[in-house]
Amino acid sequence: MNPDAHTLWRAPRWALAVLLAVLGMLGPFSIDTYIPAFAGIARALGASPVQMQQTLSAYLFGFAFMNLFHGALSDSFGRRPVVLWGIAVFTLASAGCALSQTIGQLVFFRGLQGLSTGAGIVVSRAVIRDMFPPDQAQKVMSQVTIYFGVAPALAPIVGGWLFVHADWHAIFWFLTAIGVVLWTANWRLLPETLHRDQRQPFNVRNLMRGYWQLGASPRFLLLALASGIPFNGMFLYVLSAPEFLGTHLGLAPTQFFWFFVLTIAGIMGGAFTSGRLAGRIAPKRQIRHGFVIMLTVSILNVAANFLFPAQASWAVFPIAVFGFGWALMVPVVTLLVLDLHPERRGLASSLQAVVGSTANGIVAGAIAPLVMHSTRSLAVASLLMMSVGLAAWVFLHRRWPEIGRVATAA
């Protein structure tokens, strides 16, 4: 924690949380905003479904690749410059997407968007721990989690509305406008939270030492898996929403709204509860509660889909409960990741984001198209992805039972 934190931000804590939350949601929001316009973009640019899929893959893998470096750069040059440069590149890339005349141009600028948007989510996590002690950091992280989880559900609604009432170009002009507003807000409001005495030398040898220190740490890798993979048990349904809601549940596009409302409500409820529990129970107990909720509802979801035909009256509720369990535990796991090596919090946030975004890319490009044609397959895949995170946490808990017993003090 920055020893001068109390002098860097004098406005209410919730105002900083909102600023960081919007930074954190930029990446996931940009992934899904244009998905409802896939068919329209393909017709306008003469693109095939495979080429359209490349616009998504270019973003996701650019996002995953550059996440390796955002945090390391912020550990050396400070949090503020990395955020401002990231938003600036995102804004220019969004304008490039809006002006694209060919599918090749769109793929290029989507990749450039992906390379830049990770700065927000990676650096915002490090800023939280720079500014707040553990209990308060968990409360702020919970508030940020609300927005991070809401973004993938809200983005298709916004993108669909813009596509219907304008055209696909409007979606990317909207993202351009967001970039301009966000850059201006952070330029005026975001303080530099990394203390000069805590900065890391920027050279290849020190950078490689940091990657090795974290990448070779089984505790770090297990925590990153526990925080990054379970999200996809819910994200899978968001990516498969047109097939899941329209084909399997027989809902009209105007009725998709209810699925997203329930999912958002679950995430907000879990994140709110996580913040309320900060400092009241041990971190490891809160993580256990979150995994128990996700495991229970996932098993019930699989059983219900095998025993009964999927109906809208019940099939959307398990995803909302799953979101509650995920949002309950992920702020705590994220703070444990950041506090394993306090001197490299930016790098730790980077590598954690790489694990999560790589998993998101695999789910979007391979798993979702494979299982979306069956509600049973969707339910089983969701359970399996949650189980990866659960297995990582159980192994970690047994091998290092002291982790999460008490909050880190520094």
C-alpha positions as CSV (number, residue, x, y, z in Angstrom):
1,M,0.0,0.0,0.0
2,N,1.2,3.5,-0.8
3,P,2.2,5.2,2.5
4,D,0.8,8.5,1.1
5,A,-2.5,7.0,-0.1
6,H,-4.6,9.2,2.2
7,T,-3.4,12.3,0.5
8,L,-3.8,11.1,-3.1
9,W,-7.6,10.9,-3.2
10,R,-9.7,13.1,-1.0
11,A,-13.0,12.5,-2.6
12,P,-15.4,9.7,-1.3
13,R,-14.1,6.2,-1.7
14,W,-17.1,5.2,-3.9
15,A,-16.0,7.9,-6.5
16,L,-12.6,6.2,-6.9
17,A,-14.4,2.8,-7.1
18,V,-16.6,4.0,-9.9
19,L,-13.7,5.4,-11.9
20,L,-11.7,2.1,-11.5
21,A,-14.8,0.0,-12.2
22,V,-15.4,1.7,-15.5
23,L,-11.8,1.2,-16.4
24,G,-12.2,-2.5,-15.5
25,M,-15.3,-3.0,-17.5
26,L,-13.9,-1.5,-20.7
27,G,-12.3,-4.8,-21.8
28,P,-15.3,-7.2,-21.4
29,F,-17.7,-4.5,-22.6
30,S,-15.8,-4.1,-25.8
31,I,-15.8,-7.9,-26.4
32,D,-19.6,-8.3,-26.6
33,T,-21.0,-4.9,-27.8
34,Y,-20.8,-5.8,-31.5
35,I,-21.9,-9.4,-31.3
36,P,-25.6,-8.6,-32.1
37,A,-24.4,-7.0,-35.3
38,F,-22.3,-9.9,-36.5
39,A,-24.7,-10.8,-39.4
40,G,-25.1,-7.1,-40.4
41,I,-21.4,-6.5,-40.5
42,A,-20.9,-9.7,-42.5
43,R,-23.4,-8.5,-45.1
44,A,-22.0,-5.0,-45.2
45,L,-18.3,-6.2,-45.6
46,G,-19.0,-9.4,-47.6
47,A,-17.4,-11.4,-44.8
48,S,-17.9,-15.1,-44.1
49,P,-18.8,-16.5,-40.6
50,V,-15.2,-17.7,-40.2
51,Q,-13.9,-14.2,-41.0
52,M,-16.3,-12.6,-38.6
53,Q,-15.1,-15.1,-35.9
54,Q,-11.5,-13.8,-36.6
55,T,-12.6,-10.3,-35.5
56,L,-13.5,-11.8,-32.1
57,S,-10.4,-14.0,-31.9
58,A,-8.0,-11.1,-32.9
59,Y,-9.5,-9.0,-30.0
60,L,-9.3,-11.8,-27.4
61,F,-5.8,-13.0,-28.2
62,G,-4.5,-9.4,-28.5
63,F,-6.1,-8.8,-25.1
64,A,-4.5,-11.9,-23.6
65,F,-1.0,-11.2,-25.1
66,M,-0.7,-7.5,-24.0
67,N,-2.0,-8.4,-20.5
68,L,1.5,-9.9,-20.0
69,F,3.0,-6.4,-20.2
70,H,0.4,-3.8,-18.9
71,G,1.1,-4.6,-15.2
72,A,4.9,-4.9,-15.6
73,L,5.0,-1.5,-17.3
74,S,2.9,0.0,-14.5
75,D,5.3,-1.4,-11.9
76,S,8.1,0.5,-13.6
77,F,6.6,3.7,-15.1
78,G,3.6,4.1,-12.8
79,R,-0.1,3.3,-13.0
80,R,-1.3,6.6,-14.6
81,P,0.7,6.6,-17.8
82,V,-0.2,3.0,-18.7
83,V,-3.9,3.7,-18.2
84,L,-3.8,6.9,-20.3
85,W,-1.9,5.4,-23.2
86,G,-4.1,2.3,-23.1
87,I,-7.3,4.3,-23.4
88,A,-5.8,6.6,-26.1
89,V,-4.9,3.6,-28.3
90,F,-8.3,2.0,-27.6
91,T,-10.1,5.2,-28.7
92,L,-8.1,5.4,-32.0
93,A,-8.7,1.7,-32.7
94,S,-12.4,2.1,-32.1
95,A,-12.5,4.9,-34.6
96,G,-10.6,2.7,-37.0
97,C,-13.2,-0.1,-36.6
98,A,-16.0,2.4,-37.3
99,L,-14.2,3.5,-40.5
100,S,-13.3,0.0,-41.7
101,Q,-14.2,-0.8,-45.3
102,T,-13.0,-4.4,-45.5
103,I,-13.0,-7.3,-43.1
104,G,-9.2,-7.3,-43.0
105,Q,-9.2,-3.7,-41.7
106,L,-11.8,-4.6,-39.1
107,V,-9.8,-7.6,-37.9
108,F,-6.7,-5.4,-37.6
109,F,-8.4,-2.6,-35.6
110,R,-10.2,-5.2,-33.4
111,G,-6.8,-6.7,-32.6
112,L,-5.5,-3.2,-31.7
113,Q,-8.5,-2.7,-29.4
114,G,-7.6,-6.0,-27.7
115,L,-4.0,-5.0,-27.2
116,S,-5.0,-1.8,-25.4
117,T,-8.1,-2.5,-23.3
118,G,-6.4,-4.8,-20.9
119,A,-4.6,-1.8,-19.3
120,G,-7.8,-0.8,-17.6
121,I,-8.6,-4.0,-15.7
122,V,-5.0,-4.9,-15.0
123,V,-3.9,-1.5,-13.6
124,S,-7.2,-0.8,-11.8
125,R,-6.7,-3.9,-9.6
126,A,-3.2,-2.7,-8.7
127,V,-4.4,0.8,-7.9
128,I,-7.0,-0.6,-5.5
129,R,-4.3,-2.4,-3.5
130,D,-2.0,0.7,-3.7
131,M,-4.7,2.8,-2.1
132,F,-6.5,0.7,0.4
133,P,-5.7,-1.7,3.3
134,P,-7.1,-5.3,2.9
135,D,-10.6,-4.9,4.4
136,Q,-11.3,-1.7,2.5
137,A,-9.6,-3.1,-0.7
138,Q,-12.0,-6.0,-0.6
139,K,-15.0,-3.6,-0.4
140,V,-13.7,-1.6,-3.4
141,M,-12.8,-4.7,-5.3
142,S,-16.4,-6.0,-4.8
143,Q,-17.8,-2.8,-6.2
144,V,-15.5,-3.1,-9.2
145,T,-16.6,-6.8,-9.6
146,I,-20.2,-5.6,-10.0
147,Y,-19.3,-3.6,-13.1
148,F,-16.9,-6.2,-14.5
149,G,-19.6,-8.9,-14.3
150,V,-22.3,-6.6,-15.6
151,A,-20.4,-5.6,-18.7
152,P,-20.6,-8.9,-20.7
153,A,-24.4,-9.1,-20.0
154,L,-25.1,-5.4,-20.6
155,A,-22.9,-5.0,-23.7
156,P,-25.1,-7.1,-26.2
157,I,-28.2,-5.1,-25.1
158,V,-26.5,-1.8,-25.9
159,G,-24.9,-3.1,-29.1
160,G,-28.2,-4.6,-30.3
161,W,-30.1,-1.3,-29.7
162,L,-27.5,0.7,-31.6
163,F,-27.5,-1.7,-34.5
164,V,-31.3,-1.7,-34.8
165,H,-31.7,2.0,-34.5
166,A,-28.6,3.1,-36.4
167,D,-26.2,0.7,-38.0
168,W,-23.1,-1.3,-37.1
169,H,-20.8,1.7,-37.4
170,A,-22.7,3.4,-34.5
171,I,-21.5,0.6,-32.2
172,F,-17.8,1.5,-32.7
173,W,-18.5,5.3,-32.7
174,F,-20.1,4.7,-29.3
175,L,-17.0,2.9,-28.1
176,T,-14.9,5.8,-29.5
177,A,-17.0,8.2,-27.5
178,I,-16.5,6.1,-24.4
179,G,-12.8,6.2,-24.9
180,V,-12.7,10.0,-25.2
181,V,-14.8,10.4,-22.0
182,L,-12.8,7.9,-20.1
183,W,-9.4,9.3,-21.1
184,T,-10.5,12.8,-20.1
185,A,-11.9,11.6,-16.7
186,N,-8.7,9.7,-15.9
187,W,-6.4,12.5,-17.1
188,R,-8.2,14.9,-14.7
189,L,-8.9,12.6,-11.8
190,L,-6.7,9.5,-11.6
191,P,-3.7,10.1,-9.2
192,E,-0.4,8.3,-9.6
193,T,-0.7,5.6,-6.8
194,L,2.6,3.8,-7.2
195,H,5.1,5.2,-4.7
196,R,8.4,6.0,-6.2
197,D,10.2,3.8,-3.7
198,Q,8.1,0.9,-4.9
199,R,8.9,1.1,-8.6
200,Q,10.7,-1.7,-10.3
201,P,13.7,-1.2,-12.7
202,F,12.6,-1.5,-16.3
203,N,15.0,-3.9,-17.9
204,V,14.8,-7.3,-19.5
205,R,16.6,-9.1,-16.7
206,N,14.4,-7.7,-14.0
207,L,11.3,-8.3,-16.1
208,M,12.2,-11.9,-16.8
209,R,12.9,-12.4,-13.1
210,G,9.5,-11.2,-12.2
211,Y,7.8,-13.5,-14.8
212,W,9.8,-16.4,-13.5
213,Q,9.0,-15.6,-9.8
214,L,5.3,-15.6,-10.4
215,G,5.1,-18.1,-13.3
216,A,7.0,-20.7,-11.3
217,S,5.0,-20.2,-8.1
218,P,2.3,-23.0,-7.7
219,R,0.5,-20.8,-5.2
220,F,0.1,-18.0,-7.8
221,L,-0.9,-20.3,-10.6
222,L,-3.5,-22.1,-8.5
223,L,-5.0,-18.8,-7.3
224,A,-5.1,-17.5,-10.8
225,L,-7.0,-20.6,-12.0
226,A,-9.4,-20.4,-9.0
227,S,-10.2,-16.7,-9.9
228,G,-10.0,-16.8,-13.7
229,I,-11.7,-20.1,-14.9
230,P,-15.1,-20.2,-12.9
231,F,-16.2,-16.9,-14.6
232,N,-16.6,-18.9,-17.8
233,G,-19.2,-21.1,-16.3
234,M,-21.5,-18.0,-16.6
235,F,-19.8,-16.4,-19.6
236,L,-20.5,-19.5,-21.6
237,Y,-24.2,-18.8,-21.4
238,V,-23.7,-15.1,-22.3
239,L,-21.8,-16.1,-25.4
240,S,-24.4,-18.7,-26.3
241,A,-27.4,-16.4,-25.5
242,P,-28.9,-16.3,-29.0
243,E,-28.9,-20.1,-29.3
244,F,-29.7,-20.7,-25.6
245,L,-32.5,-18.2,-25.3
246,G,-33.9,-18.0,-28.8
247,T,-33.7,-21.6,-30.0
248,H,-33.8,-23.7,-26.8
249,L,-36.0,-21.6,-24.6
250,G,-38.1,-20.1,-27.4
251,L,-37.8,-16.5,-26.3
252,A,-38.2,-13.6,-28.7
253,P,-35.2,-11.2,-28.9
254,T,-37.1,-8.6,-27.0
255,Q,-37.4,-11.1,-24.1
256,F,-33.6,-11.8,-23.8
257,F,-33.5,-8.8,-21.5
258,W,-34.8,-10.8,-18.6
259,F,-31.9,-13.3,-18.8
260,F,-29.4,-10.4,-18.5
261,V,-31.4,-8.7,-15.8
262,L,-31.3,-11.8,-13.6
263,T,-27.6,-12.5,-14.3
264,I,-26.7,-8.9,-13.4
265,A,-28.8,-9.1,-10.3
266,G,-27.0,-12.2,-9.2
267,I,-23.6,-10.6,-9.8
268,M,-24.5,-7.4,-8.0
269,G,-25.9,-9.4,-5.0
270,G,-22.8,-11.5,-4.7
271,A,-20.5,-8.5,-5.0
272,F,-22.5,-6.5,-2.5
273,T,-22.4,-9.4,0.0
274,S,-18.7,-9.8,-0.5
275,G,-18.1,-6.2,0.4
276,R,-20.3,-6.5,3.5
277,L,-18.4,-9.6,4.7
278,A,-15.0,-7.9,4.3
279,G,-13.2,-8.1,7.7
280,R,-16.0,-10.1,9.3
281,I,-15.1,-13.6,8.2
282,A,-11.8,-15.1,7.1
283,P,-11.1,-14.8,3.3
284,K,-10.9,-18.5,2.9
285,R,-14.3,-19.0,4.4
286,Q,-15.8,-16.5,2.0
287,I,-14.1,-18.3,-0.9
288,R,-15.5,-21.6,0.3
289,H,-19.0,-20.2,0.5
290,G,-18.8,-18.9,-3.1
291,F,-17.6,-22.3,-4.5
292,V,-20.2,-24.2,-2.5
293,I,-22.9,-22.0,-4.1
294,M,-21.5,-22.4,-7.6
295,L,-21.0,-26.2,-7.2
296,T,-24.5,-26.8,-5.8
297,V,-26.3,-24.8,-8.4
298,S,-24.2,-26.3,-11.3
299,I,-25.0,-29.8,-10.2
300,L,-28.7,-29.0,-9.9
301,N,-28.6,-27.3,-13.3
302,V,-27.1,-30.4,-14.9
303,A,-29.7,-32.7,-13.2
304,A,-32.6,-30.5,-14.2
305,N,-31.5,-30.3,-17.9
306,F,-31.2,-34.1,-18.0
307,L,-34.5,-34.8,-16.3
308,F,-36.7,-32.1,-17.8
309,P,-37.0,-30.2,-21.1
310,A,-35.5,-26.7,-20.7
311,Q,-38.1,-24.1,-20.0
312,A,-37.6,-20.3,-19.6
313,S,-39.6,-20.5,-16.3
314,W,-36.6,-22.1,-14.6
315,A,-33.6,-22.5,-16.9
316,V,-32.2,-18.9,-16.5
317,F,-32.2,-18.9,-12.7
318,P,-29.2,-21.2,-12.2
319,I,-27.0,-18.8,-14.1
320,A,-28.1,-15.9,-11.9
321,V,-27.3,-18.0,-8.7
322,F,-24.0,-19.0,-10.2
323,G,-23.2,-15.3,-10.8
324,F,-23.9,-14.6,-7.1
325,G,-21.5,-17.3,-6.0
326,W,-18.8,-16.1,-8.4
327,A,-19.1,-12.5,-7.4
328,L,-19.0,-13.5,-3.7
329,M,-15.6,-15.2,-3.9
330,V,-13.6,-13.5,-6.8
331,P,-12.8,-10.2,-5.1
332,V,-11.2,-12.2,-2.2
333,V,-9.2,-14.5,-4.5
334,T,-8.0,-11.5,-6.6
335,L,-6.6,-9.8,-3.5
336,L,-4.8,-12.9,-2.4
337,V,-3.2,-13.0,-5.9
338,L,-2.1,-9.4,-5.6
339,D,-0.7,-9.9,-2.1
340,L,1.5,-12.9,-2.8
341,H,4.2,-10.6,-4.1
342,P,3.4,-7.0,-3.0
343,E,6.4,-5.5,-4.8
344,R,5.0,-6.9,-8.1
345,R,1.3,-6.3,-7.9
346,G,1.1,-4.9,-11.4
347,L,2.8,-7.9,-12.9
348,A,0.6,-10.3,-10.7
349,S,-2.5,-8.6,-12.0
350,S,-1.2,-8.9,-15.6
351,L,-0.6,-12.6,-15.3
352,Q,-3.9,-13.2,-13.5
353,A,-5.7,-11.4,-16.4
354,V,-3.8,-13.5,-18.9
355,V,-5.2,-16.7,-17.4
356,G,-8.7,-15.4,-17.4
357,S,-8.6,-13.8,-20.9
358,T,-7.0,-16.9,-22.4
359,A,-9.8,-19.0,-20.9
360,N,-12.4,-16.5,-22.3
361,G,-10.8,-16.8,-25.7
362,I,-10.9,-20.6,-25.7
363,V,-14.5,-20.6,-24.5
364,A,-15.6,-18.0,-27.2
365,G,-13.7,-19.7,-30.0
366,A,-14.0,-23.4,-29.3
367,I,-16.2,-24.4,-26.4
368,A,-19.3,-22.2,-26.9
369,P,-19.7,-23.2,-30.6
370,L,-19.2,-26.9,-29.6
371,V,-21.8,-27.0,-26.8
372,M,-24.4,-24.3,-27.5
373,H,-26.6,-26.6,-29.5
374,S,-27.7,-28.5,-26.4
375,T,-28.8,-27.3,-23.0
376,R,-27.4,-30.4,-21.5
377,S,-24.0,-29.8,-23.0
378,L,-24.1,-26.2,-21.9
379,A,-24.9,-27.2,-18.3
380,V,-22.1,-29.9,-18.2
381,A,-19.6,-27.5,-19.7
382,S,-20.4,-24.8,-17.2
383,L,-20.0,-27.3,-14.4
384,L,-16.6,-28.5,-15.7
385,M,-15.2,-25.0,-16.0
386,M,-16.3,-24.2,-12.5
387,S,-14.7,-27.5,-11.3
388,V,-11.3,-26.4,-12.7
389,G,-11.3,-23.4,-10.4
390,L,-12.7,-25.5,-7.5
391,A,-10.0,-28.2,-7.9
392,A,-7.3,-25.5,-7.9
393,W,-8.6,-23.9,-4.7
394,V,-9.0,-27.3,-2.9
395,F,-5.5,-28.3,-3.8
396,L,-4.1,-24.9,-2.7
397,H,-6.1,-25.1,0.5
398,R,-4.7,-28.5,1.4
399,R,-1.1,-27.7,0.4
400,W,-1.0,-24.2,2.0
401,P,-3.7,-24.1,4.6
402,E,-2.5,-20.7,5.9
403,I,-3.5,-18.9,2.7
404,G,-6.6,-16.9,3.3
405,R,-6.7,-17.5,7.0
406,V,-6.3,-13.8,7.7
407,A,-6.2,-10.8,5.5
408,T,-2.7,-9.5,4.5
409,A,-1.8,-6.5,6.6
410,A,0.5,-4.6,4.3
